[in-house]
Amino acid sequence: MLRNSSINDDRHSKQAVTASSSLQNTSDIEPTSGGISSLGSPSPDGGAFLSLIETRFPALSVSLVAERDRRSKDPSHAAHRWWARRPPSLMRSILLAAVMGGEATDREFWDNYRCEAPLLEGLQVHDPFMGGGTTLVEASRLGAAVSGTDIDPVAEMIVLHSLKPAEASEVNVIGDALLSFLRNHFSMLYPDDGGEQLHSFWLAIVECSNCYSSGPLYRSLVLARDCGKDGAVRRDDVVTAFDPDTFELQYLKSGTQNWFQGTERKWSIGHATFETLKYRCPVCGKRWSHRDLQTGTAPRQLIAVERTPVGKRRKLVAPGIRDFAAIEKAIELLNDPPVPLRLPDLEFESMRRDPRPRSFGIVSVRDLFTPRQLLVLGAAHAWIESQDMSEAAERAIRLVLSNALLTNNRLCSYATDYGRLSPLFSIRGYSIPALPVELNPLHSSSGRGTIQQCLNRVLRSLGATTRRSTWNIDKGETDSRLFELPRRAPKVDVRCSSAADSPISHSIDLLVFDPPYYDNIMYDELAEPFRAWNLSHQKGGETLQAASSSEAGDFGRKFADCLRPALASRNNRYPIVFTYHSSKPTAWNEVGLALDHLELRITAMWPVRSDGHMGHHSRPGNCEWDVVIVCRPRQETLSASLPKADEFWNPHFGGFGVGDADLTSFSLAYEMASSRFSKLIDSFSGSPQLGGTNGRVRPNETDF
């Protein structure tokens, strides 16, 4: 039940009280039959009402809060890697603004944002493209019943883990038992010679297709460096490098020394055989790409091992006899394993939309892993199947191992200045590292992505406490506080299926979603390694994405088909809201066609900065802003004209810089919306409906 009258219909917005005052007596408030309002409906049939997200959504302050939170990982959303998650603060803001009355103030909005009470109790929130589940988790925290679909079974597993969490005590006991089992059988594969082994450093040895000479591929001779950066590993040696003639390690004590005397000659530490995405043969000078060299399956040379001696700093050392023997032992055990293994059995399709990793010579999911990794991960997956545990606990442990795949594969590189491993999909796609680094997944304390660390992440995700930013109205700036936000959805209905093929039997109050990108991120292909390790994990439908052979309108038609079941069950009181961005005209054209197919009209649009947290994704050509699009069925609206584009967008940018890709996205969104912009019929006699700025009603038009 809503415990704040500012979340209500616009007839009562002048009587709105803040969340802080209403929460003083929440125990005395009983849910109403509708669950949304104790003050009545705007019309006898409970029809549409003008919402805050259609009048004066605080887009700029929402952007500032999202920006402040970009480095703060909410444990509930960090149990497992997923792509393109919208900021939790953005989705919480959208959910609240969609049910608040149109005359609510900014102070009332941010009071509700800070409120820990179940403000959406009695409502049903649906997301037909749930992905990592941000929308549904935030709706659950607000007390709503939730439902959603996604074609990927890993997405379903992530969302179910978030909404139906296991008991932390059970997960902890099972995780400890799993690690004990793995260490008993495989710790000898990571020998402890003067310190527990953490990382193994390899070089690909590639062959020139012109002169057939072989040589190491590398971007630099530096393996690790202590630059004194915050959060970086501190070392006794400022630079650890290698001699490319002999692979002997060189330890430099000065940060200004940029060369060393090798066994045969002097070397600059910046020397490279791989520059500007090409390998240059040292013998004949010809240049070759990873595709030419099939680098993914090239032979590799172990050149260093990083150890963590007790009471001392980490150190890279030359591999010893036991290290090479362990590698040979792993190959032997893989052919004759000491325990049952559950290994992936999936080949990458030859006609992939993203030609990687096949273009590097990696044909199957199994090719992504070393023998040691196959043994540990294969034994872990088989062990799970032999244990008796609750469904929720099994899901949690599978997420531990699934997330561990990201840092235990052949495509992991090393952040030399920070001493951390860069996981697979640290960028949105497969990338061949010039310096492949293998993690010891059984390390007891250190290392990004060990099984212990992944277990810790899952255990943290089971809690309800998180630090989040909010907006301080009085100071005009962000601040942060600890929230107690337990997931408390009274009903959870999530399915691994296509939204187009999922009839919905219950009424939907709020339809809020972030649809897949038009064509540039192939979610189903990126998730193949996760699915391949679990035989029961099969896709529930085809991906909503445009192919190169798609006809104009194909994406828009399929997009519309995915929304039809939800629209058929929709309660018409609240608007439909989704986020989108693209710098491609065809993408926005297809969104417009989907709205036309569904006879939906746009009643508001807002720019919100949402991808500023993407780190090295944030480069020219990538959008960092979303457009929040608010829609209503055509019969509920009258046509309205948009103001000038700069008046529509600029007030919401504040001090943020806006790149060319985002400016293009905004321009295309504006163009798409110009012929589809409307106002809610009931709003004309009330307060002005802003939607970014005041629209002008075309009184003689009721249709398009």
Helices and strands as residue ranges (DSSP letters): G 10-15, H 19-22, G 23-28, G 52-54, H 59-68, G 75-77, H 88-99, H 106-114, E 124-127, H 134-141, E 145-150, H 153-163, H 168-186, G 187-189, E 196-207, E 214-217, E 222-225, E 239-242, E 249-252, E 259-261, E 266-268, E 274-275, E 278-280, E 287-288, H 290-293, G 295-297, E 300-308, E 315-317, H 321-335, G 358-360, G 365-368, H 371-385, H 391-404, G 405-407, E 413-415, E 420-422, E 437-439, H 451-461, E 465-472, E 477-484, E 492-496, G 499-501, E 510-513, H 523-526, H 528-532, H 554-568, E 576-580, H 585-598, E 600-609, G 615-617, E 625-633, G 634-636, E 637-641, H 645-649, G 650-652, H 660-674, E 678-680, G 681-683, E 696-697
